[in-house]
Amino acid sequence: MEPPSLASFDPVYCADSLEFCPFDAKQRFLVGTYQLLKTGNAADQGATDDNQELTSADAQRVGRIYVCDVAAGESSGLAIVERQRIETSAIFDIKWSYNLVSGRELVGVACADGRVHVYAADDSSKDSYLSLLGVSNSESTSMCCSLDWSNRLAESSSPEIVASQSDGTLQILKLGDSCVETIHEWHAHDAEAWISSFDYWNTSTVYSGGDDARFKGWDLRMGIGSAVLNSRRHQAGVCSIQSNFHRQFMVATGSYDETVMIWDTRNMRAPTAEFNVGGGVWRLKWHPEEPTQLLVGAMYGGFHVLDVAVGGLRPLERAPLPGAGYAVAVGRQVSFMKHESIAYGADWCQASDDPEAGWLVGTCSFYDHSVHLWRRPK
């Protein structure tokens, strides 16, 4: 049975990113939005703000970050309370640093101005929870499509950030005194590089996916001239990748071909499992505590929770996979289909607030600019 929506929120602009804060027990989350606003000739011709087909010459890409708290609602439901709103360039991706950086809670935002914006969180401020810390010094004229942090499993006072661009380039960034410094940049894909991600168990390895249908791997120790992995197993653009931070050697990828693939990084000739979710896979998120649970944003196919079962591991065991060539079985556990537009942003709440009721999930969709909270049944 499909879970009910427990609360909803309209961010006005088209919504494509949602990220729960990993540090705050108050169940706080961020929503990122993307909107084309009419300018010049389009304004004279009466084009509407909701028209996302405007050309770059006729429109300005703008966005907002919403800081939202989950609160108790009526009739055992929940409520979404807006705490802060920040005007930005249009947003493609938001990612928290899951470890403190020099004692600070940081979050990165990939924007249409081609740069990564890094914000610091301060819970002592009532009205300004997020404040801008720095912006990448890239001179790219393309759009920044994604980012990821290197410090998911290990604390670092100077973590790296990988970012991907719409012109197919990848960047390795590092926090500097007054900006986010670009330390490496290279051409990685022959079309939009939709997604970039670290291998959390071996952060010298970076993965990327592009509209050229390529899933690539890069070993930063060997330079950036050529990929150590160049797979075309997916039949369309690769737009989501995440390393499993519970299980070493496991990576999930998703594509416009509507397929989620599970890979063993010790043998990348072919995936160990494939599962069709019925829509292009824009977002993949492993559960914060349960290694088998994978949240999927499947564009026109809604949102789903998959169970990625591996023989020989108990459900909550945090350990490397036993042996090479392991057996993986993937099944659909639950779906949420109440969004009326493209299913993009999705995330798990980072702590269980009510184990008996089920785990809290946040999702958002594009043209209907809607955010929903719902629970995966226990």
C-alpha positions in Angstrom: 0.0 0.0 0.0 1.3 3.4 -0.9 2.2 5.6 2.1 0.2 8.8 2.7 1.6 12.3 2.4 2.1 13.6 6.0 2.9 17.2 5.0 3.4 19.2 1.8 5.0 22.5 0.9 5.0 24.8 -2.2 8.4 26.5 -2.8 6.9 28.5 -5.7 9.9 27.8 -8.0 10.4 24.4 -9.6 11.9 22.0 -7.0 14.8 19.7 -7.8 16.9 19.1 -4.6 16.1 18.1 -1.1 18.6 17.3 1.7 18.1 16.6 5.4 20.7 18.1 7.7 22.9 15.3 9.2 23.7 17.2 12.4 20.4 18.5 13.6 18.0 16.4 15.7 15.2 18.8 14.9 14.7 17.2 11.5 15.7 20.2 9.4 16.0 19.9 5.6 17.0 22.1 2.7 15.0 22.5 -0.6 16.8 23.7 -3.8 14.8 25.3 -6.7 15.4 26.2 -10.3 13.4 28.7 -12.3 13.7 30.5 -15.6 12.4 34.0 -15.4 11.5 35.9 -18.5 13.7 38.8 -19.6 14.1 41.0 -22.7 12.0 39.9 -25.7 10.3 37.1 -23.8 9.0 39.6 -21.3 7.7 41.8 -24.1 5.9 38.8 -25.7 4.2 37.9 -22.4 6.1 34.7 -21.6 5.1 33.2 -18.2 7.5 32.6 -15.4 6.5 28.9 -15.4 7.7 28.5 -19.0 10.9 26.4 -18.7 11.4 26.2 -22.4 12.7 29.8 -22.8 16.1 30.2 -24.4 19.1 31.4 -22.4 18.9 34.8 -24.2 15.3 35.3 -23.1 15.6 34.1 -19.5 17.5 34.3 -16.3 18.1 31.2 -14.2 17.3 31.9 -10.6 16.8 29.7 -7.5 16.2 29.7 -3.8 17.3 27.6 -0.9 14.6 27.0 1.6 15.6 26.0 5.2 12.6 24.0 6.6 11.9 22.4 9.9 9.6 19.4 10.5 7.0 20.0 13.2 4.0 18.3 14.6 0.8 18.7 12.6 -2.8 18.0 13.1 -4.3 14.5 13.3 -1.0 12.7 13.8 0.4 14.4 10.7 3.4 16.6 10.3 3.9 20.2 9.3 6.7 22.0 7.3 7.8 25.3 8.8 10.0 27.6 6.6 12.8 29.0 8.7 15.0 30.8 6.1 14.9 31.7 2.4 18.0 32.5 0.3 17.9 33.9 -3.2 20.6 32.3 -5.4 21.4 31.3 -9.0 19.3 28.3 -10.1 20.2 25.1 -8.2 21.0 21.7 -9.6 22.2 19.9 -6.5 22.7 20.3 -2.7 25.1 18.1 -0.6 26.0 18.3 3.1 29.4 17.6 4.4 28.6 14.6 6.6 31.4 15.4 9.0 32.2 18.7 10.6 35.0 20.8 8.9 37.1 22.6 11.5 34.1 22.4 13.8 31.7 23.9 11.3 28.6 22.4 9.6 28.9 23.0 5.9 26.7 22.4 2.9 27.6 22.8 -0.8 25.2 24.0 -3.6 25.8 23.4 -7.3 24.4 26.4 -9.2 23.6 27.4 -12.8 26.2 30.2 -12.6 28.8 27.4 -12.9 30.0 27.6 -9.4 29.8 25.7 -6.1 28.5 27.8 -3.2 29.5 26.7 0.3 27.4 27.7 3.3 28.0 27.4 7.0 25.2 26.5 9.4 24.7 28.3 12.7 21.8 27.1 14.8 22.3 29.9 17.3 21.0 32.4 14.8 17.2 32.6 14.7 16.8 34.0 11.2 20.0 33.2 9.5 20.7 29.5 9.9 22.8 29.5 6.7 25.5 32.1 5.7 27.6 32.1 2.6 31.2 30.9 3.4 32.7 30.9 -0.1 32.2 30.4 -3.8 34.3 28.4 -6.2 36.7 30.4 -8.3 35.8 28.7 -11.6 35.6 30.8 -14.7 33.4 28.3 -16.4 30.5 29.6 -18.6 28.6 26.4 -18.2 26.3 25.3 -15.4 27.4 23.3 -12.3 25.2 20.1 -12.3 26.4 18.2 -9.2 28.8 18.0 -6.3 30.0 15.6 -3.6 32.2 15.7 -0.5 35.2 13.4 0.1 34.7 13.2 3.9 31.6 11.0 4.3 33.5 8.3 6.2 36.5 10.2 7.6 36.9 13.6 9.2 39.1 16.1 7.5 39.9 19.8 8.1 40.3 20.3 4.4 38.0 17.9 2.5 37.8 18.0 -1.3 34.7 18.5 -3.4 34.1 17.0 -6.8 31.8 19.0 -9.1 30.5 18.3 -12.6 29.6 20.8 -15.3 27.1 21.0 -18.2 30.1 21.3 -20.7 31.3 17.8 -19.6 34.1 18.9 -17.3 34.9 17.7 -13.8 36.5 19.8 -11.1 38.2 19.0 -7.8 37.8 21.8 -5.3 39.2 22.7 -1.9 38.1 25.2 0.7 40.5 28.2 0.8 40.7 31.2 3.0 38.2 33.3 1.0 36.9 31.1 -1.7 36.5 27.5 -2.9 39.7 26.8 -4.9 39.8 24.7 -8.1 42.8 22.4 -7.8 42.1 20.1 -10.8 39.8 20.5 -13.9 39.5 18.2 -16.9 37.2 17.3 -19.8 35.4 14.1 -18.8 32.3 13.7 -21.0 31.3 14.7 -24.5 27.9 16.0 -23.2 26.5 17.2 -19.9 28.3 15.7 -16.9 25.1 15.2 -14.8 26.6 13.6 -11.8 29.9 13.3 -9.9 30.7 11.3 -6.8 33.5 10.1 -4.6 34.1 6.4 -3.7 33.7 7.0 0.1 36.0 4.1 0.9 38.8 5.2 -1.4 38.5 9.0 -2.0 41.3 9.0 -4.6 38.6 7.5 -6.9 36.0 9.7 -8.4 33.0 8.5 -10.5 31.1 10.5 -13.1 28.1 10.1 -15.4 27.1 12.1 -18.4 24.5 12.6 -21.1 26.9 10.6 -23.4 25.6 7.5 -21.5 29.1 6.9 -20.0 29.7 5.8 -16.4 33.4 6.7 -15.8 35.9 6.3 -13.0 39.0 8.4 -12.3 42.0 7.6 -10.1 43.3 11.0 -9.0 46.6 9.4 -8.0 47.3 8.6 -11.7 46.6 12.0 -13.0 43.4 13.1 -14.8 44.3 12.4 -18.4 42.2 9.3 -18.9 39.5 7.3 -17.1 40.3 4.0 -15.4 36.7 3.0 -16.0 34.6 3.8 -19.1 31.4 1.8 -19.1 28.5 2.1 -21.5 26.4 -0.5 -19.9 23.6 2.1 -19.4 21.7 2.8 -22.6 21.1 6.5 -22.0 22.5 9.4 -20.0 23.9 8.5 -16.5 22.5 11.0 -14.0 22.9 9.5 -10.5 25.8 7.7 -8.7 26.3 7.0 -5.0 28.9 4.8 -3.2 27.4 2.7 -0.4 28.9 4.2 2.8 27.9 1.0 4.7 29.4 -1.5 2.3 32.8 -1.3 0.8 33.0 -2.1 -2.9 29.3 -1.3 -3.7 28.2 1.5 -5.9 24.8 2.3 -7.3 24.2 4.1 -10.7 21.0 5.3 -12.4 20.2 6.5 -15.8 17.6 8.0 -18.2 17.3 4.3 -19.3 15.1 3.8 -16.2 17.6 1.3 -14.7 19.3 1.2 -11.4 22.6 -0.8 -11.5 24.5 -2.2 -8.6 28.3 -2.5 -9.1 31.2 -4.3 -7.3 34.2 -2.0 -7.7 36.5 -5.0 -7.6 35.1 -6.2 -10.9 33.5 -3.4 -13.0 33.1 -5.3 -16.3 29.4 -5.7 -15.6 26.9 -4.8 -12.8 26.0 -7.4 -10.3 22.3 -6.5 -10.5 19.9 -4.3 -12.5 16.4 -3.1 -11.7 14.0 -1.1 -13.9 12.1 1.5 -11.9 9.9 2.8 -14.7 11.4 6.2 -15.0 14.7 8.0 -15.5 16.8 7.7 -12.4 17.8 11.2 -11.3 18.6 10.6 -7.6 19.9 7.7 -5.6 20.3 7.8 -1.8 21.5 5.0 0.5 19.7 4.8 3.8 21.7 6.4 6.7 21.5 3.3 8.9 20.3 0.3 6.8 22.7 -0.9 4.2 20.1 -2.6 2.0 17.8 0.3 1.5 18.1 2.6 -1.6 15.9 5.6 -2.2 15.2 6.4 -5.9 13.9 9.5 -7.6 12.7 8.2 -10.9 11.5 11.3 -12.8 8.2 10.4 -14.5 8.1 7.1 -12.6 7.7 8.5 -9.1 9.8 7.7 -6.0 10.7 4.3 -4.8 12.6 2.4 -2.0 14.5 -0.6 -3.2 15.9 -3.4 -1.1 19.4 -4.4 -2.2 19.9 -7.7 -0.5 23.3 -9.3 -0.4 23.9 -13.0 0.6 25.9 -13.5 3.8 25.2 -10.1 5.5 22.7 -9.4 8.2 20.5 -6.4 7.5 22.3 -3.9 9.8 25.8 -5.3 9.6 28.3 -2.6 8.6 31.1 -4.6 7.0 32.8 -5.1 3.6 31.2 -7.6 1.3 32.5 -11.1 1.6 34.4 -12.3 -1.5 34.3 -11.1 -5.1 31.4 -11.8 -7.4 28.8 -11.7 -4.6 25.1 -12.3 -5.3 22.7 -9.3 -5.2 18.9 -9.4 -5.3 17.0 -6.1 -5.8 13.3 -5.7 -5.1 10.9 -2.8 -4.8 9.8 -2.3 -1.2 7.5 0.7 -1.5 6.6 3.5 -3.9 5.3 7.1 -3.4 3.4 8.4 -6.5 1.6 11.5 -5.2 3.8 14.0 -7.0 2.3 15.3 -10.2 5.5 16.3 -12.0 9.1 15.1 -12.5 10.4 13.3 -9.4 13.8 14.8 -8.7 15.0 15.5 -5.2 14.8 12.9 -2.4 16.4 12.2 0.9 16.1 10.2 4.1 15.8 11.9 7.4 19.1 11.3 9.0 17.7 10.1 12.3 14.6 8.0 13.2 12.0 10.1 15.0 9.4 7.4 15.4 10.6 3.8 14.7 7.1 2.4 15.0 5.6 4.7 12.4 8.4 4.2 9.9 11.4 6.1 8.5 10.8 9.7 7.4 11.5 10.6 3.8 11.4 13.9 1.9 10.8 14.2 -1.8 10.2 17.1 -4.3 9.1 17.5 -7.9 9.7 20.0 -10.6 6.9 21.8 -12.5 4.3 21.4 -9.8 6.9 22.8 -7.4 5.9 20.5 -4.5 7.6 19.0 -1.5 6.1 16.0 0.4 7.0 14.2 3.6 6.1 10.5 4.0 7.3 7.4 5.8 8.8 4.2 4.5 6.9 1.5 6.5 9.1 -0.3 9.1 
